[in-house]
Amino acid sequence: MEPIAAKQIFVNLPVKDLKKSVQNAACMIIGENIFAMLLLEKFFGGFTPKEICDAQKATEVLNALSFGSREKVDEITMKAIQAGGREPREPQEHGYMYARSIEDLDGHIWEVFFMDEKAMPQKPDV
């Protein structure tokens, strides 16, 4: 199967309060080609006929972001907590992978992790 060669990714999330925006949306730049679009719930609702999930009560999606080091994972997590987010579970240590979880103000879950591919367990020959 050939990989999809997308140039960019835009994750769209409904939010209850967008004080820093002068319109209906704000763009959070995550990486060179990765963006989170924070859309006021009423505006977000215009893009779907479905009910908007209340992320404080149910999980619709887990957003996972890979970083280049454990230290960067810790830095991102601490910045999110200082901005009002919370860490809903303990850090996960798997030897080759280190992961933390962030819940933003609207309840969306962001998994931030570092994976050392050289330290990953090798698949046994079949």
C-alpha positions as a Python dict, from the first residue, in 0.01 Angstrom:
ca = {
    (1, 'M'): (0, 0, 0),
    (2, 'E'): (140, 337, -100),
    (3, 'P'): (146, 604, 170),
    (4, 'I'): (-74, 907, 135),
    (5, 'A'): (158, 1199, 67),
    (6, 'A'): (-27, 1481, 240),
    (7, 'K'): (156, 1814, 246),
    (8, 'Q'): (1, 1938, 570),
    (9, 'I'): (-234, 1831, 848),
    (10, 'F'): (-498, 2053, 1006),
    (11, 'V'): (-671, 1912, 1314),
    (12, 'N'): (-997, 2102, 1375),
    (13, 'L'): (-1120, 2121, 1734),
    (14, 'P'): (-1432, 2288, 1875),
    (15, 'V'): (-1361, 2518, 2171),
    (16, 'K'): (-1587, 2704, 2412),
    (17, 'D'): (-1378, 3021, 2457),
    (18, 'L'): (-1155, 3183, 2200),
    (19, 'K'): (-1064, 3512, 2368),
    (20, 'K'): (-741, 3560, 2173),
    (21, 'S'): (-917, 3548, 1837),
    (22, 'V'): (-1102, 3836, 1680),
    (23, 'Q'): (-1316, 3609, 1465),
    (24, 'N'): (-1435, 3249, 1488),
    (25, 'A'): (-1107, 3061, 1478),
    (26, 'A'): (-739, 3059, 1568),
    (27, 'C'): (-457, 2853, 1422),
    (28, 'M'): (-209, 2690, 1658),
    (29, 'I'): (112, 2602, 1472),
    (30, 'I'): (243, 2268, 1600),
    (31, 'G'): (508, 2197, 1339),
    (32, 'E'): (619, 2292, 991),
    (33, 'N'): (321, 2116, 835),
    (34, 'I'): (96, 2049, 1136),
    (35, 'F'): (-173, 2288, 1258),
    (36, 'A'): (-457, 2277, 1509),
    (37, 'M'): (-750, 2493, 1412),
    (38, 'L'): (-941, 2605, 1722),
    (39, 'L'): (-1294, 2688, 1614),
    (40, 'L'): (-1573, 2832, 1826),
    (41, 'E'): (-1830, 2555, 1872),
    (42, 'K'): (-2104, 2739, 1681),
    (43, 'F'): (-1866, 2799, 1388),
    (44, 'F'): (-1737, 2437, 1406),
    (45, 'G'): (-2099, 2315, 1392),
    (46, 'G'): (-2133, 2471, 1048),
    (47, 'F'): (-1894, 2207, 909),
    (48, 'T'): (-2088, 1901, 1028),
    (49, 'P'): (-2452, 1794, 1063),
    (50, 'K'): (-2353, 1575, 1361),
    (51, 'E'): (-2366, 1668, 1728),
    (52, 'I'): (-2038, 1803, 1864),
    (53, 'C'): (-1881, 1572, 2120),
    (54, 'D'): (-1837, 1718, 2469),
    (55, 'A'): (-1471, 1626, 2523),
    (56, 'Q'): (-1517, 1680, 2898),
    (57, 'K'): (-1750, 1375, 2901),
    (58, 'A'): (-1644, 1159, 2605),
    (59, 'T'): (-1334, 1101, 2395),
    (60, 'E'): (-1374, 1141, 2022),
    (61, 'V'): (-1008, 1144, 1922),
    (62, 'L'): (-659, 1122, 2073),
    (63, 'N'): (-410, 1353, 1905),
    (64, 'A'): (-57, 1208, 1922),
    (65, 'L'): (250, 1422, 1857),
    (66, 'S'): (602, 1280, 1832),
    (67, 'F'): (898, 1485, 1958),
    (68, 'G'): (1275, 1439, 1927),
    (69, 'S'): (1358, 1386, 2295),
    (70, 'R'): (1220, 1303, 2639),
    (71, 'E'): (1316, 1652, 2750),
    (72, 'K'): (1101, 1807, 2476),
    (73, 'V'): (806, 1590, 2584),
    (74, 'D'): (848, 1716, 2941),
    (75, 'E'): (885, 2078, 2823),
    (76, 'I'): (568, 2066, 2610),
    (77, 'T'): (373, 1902, 2893),
    (78, 'M'): (485, 2162, 3148),
    (79, 'K'): (396, 2450, 2911),
    (80, 'A'): (49, 2302, 2861),
    (81, 'I'): (-5, 2265, 3235),
    (82, 'Q'): (113, 2623, 3296),
    (83, 'A'): (-140, 2738, 3034),
    (84, 'G'): (-426, 2572, 3227),
    (85, 'G'): (-421, 2217, 3090),
    (86, 'R'): (-386, 1910, 3307),
    (87, 'E'): (-210, 1576, 3294),
    (88, 'P'): (-483, 1308, 3323),
    (89, 'R'): (-248, 1013, 3378),
    (90, 'E'): (104, 936, 3494),
    (91, 'P'): (390, 950, 3239),
    (92, 'Q'): (431, 621, 3053),
    (93, 'E'): (778, 465, 3031),
    (94, 'H'): (818, 175, 2788),
    (95, 'G'): (1197, 170, 2751),
    (96, 'Y'): (1201, 262, 2384),
    (97, 'M'): (909, 507, 2422),
    (98, 'Y'): (831, 780, 2673),
    (99, 'A'): (483, 935, 2665),
    (100, 'R'): (281, 1191, 2854),
    (101, 'S'): (-80, 1296, 2819),
    (102, 'I'): (-225, 1647, 2821),
    (103, 'E'): (-592, 1742, 2852),
    (104, 'D'): (-658, 2093, 2722),
    (105, 'L'): (-916, 2337, 2859),
    (106, 'D'): (-1191, 2188, 2642),
    (107, 'G'): (-1108, 1828, 2734),
    (108, 'H'): (-924, 1731, 2413),
    (109, 'I'): (-646, 1479, 2479),
    (110, 'W'): (-297, 1534, 2337),
    (111, 'E'): (-51, 1246, 2364),
    (112, 'V'): (307, 1376, 2344),
    (113, 'F'): (581, 1117, 2309),
    (114, 'F'): (940, 1038, 2221),
    (115, 'M'): (1019, 707, 2052),
    (116, 'D'): (1375, 578, 2022),
    (117, 'E'): (1338, 356, 1716),
    (118, 'K'): (1686, 206, 1767),
    (119, 'A'): (1577, 75, 2108),
    (120, 'M'): (1249, -75, 1985),
    (121, 'P'): (1208, -449, 2036),
    (122, 'Q'): (1288, -639, 1718),
    (123, 'K'): (1016, -850, 1563),
    (124, 'P'): (1109, -1218, 1564),
    (125, 'D'): (1172, -1376, 1226),
    (126, 'V'): (872, -1571, 1104),
}
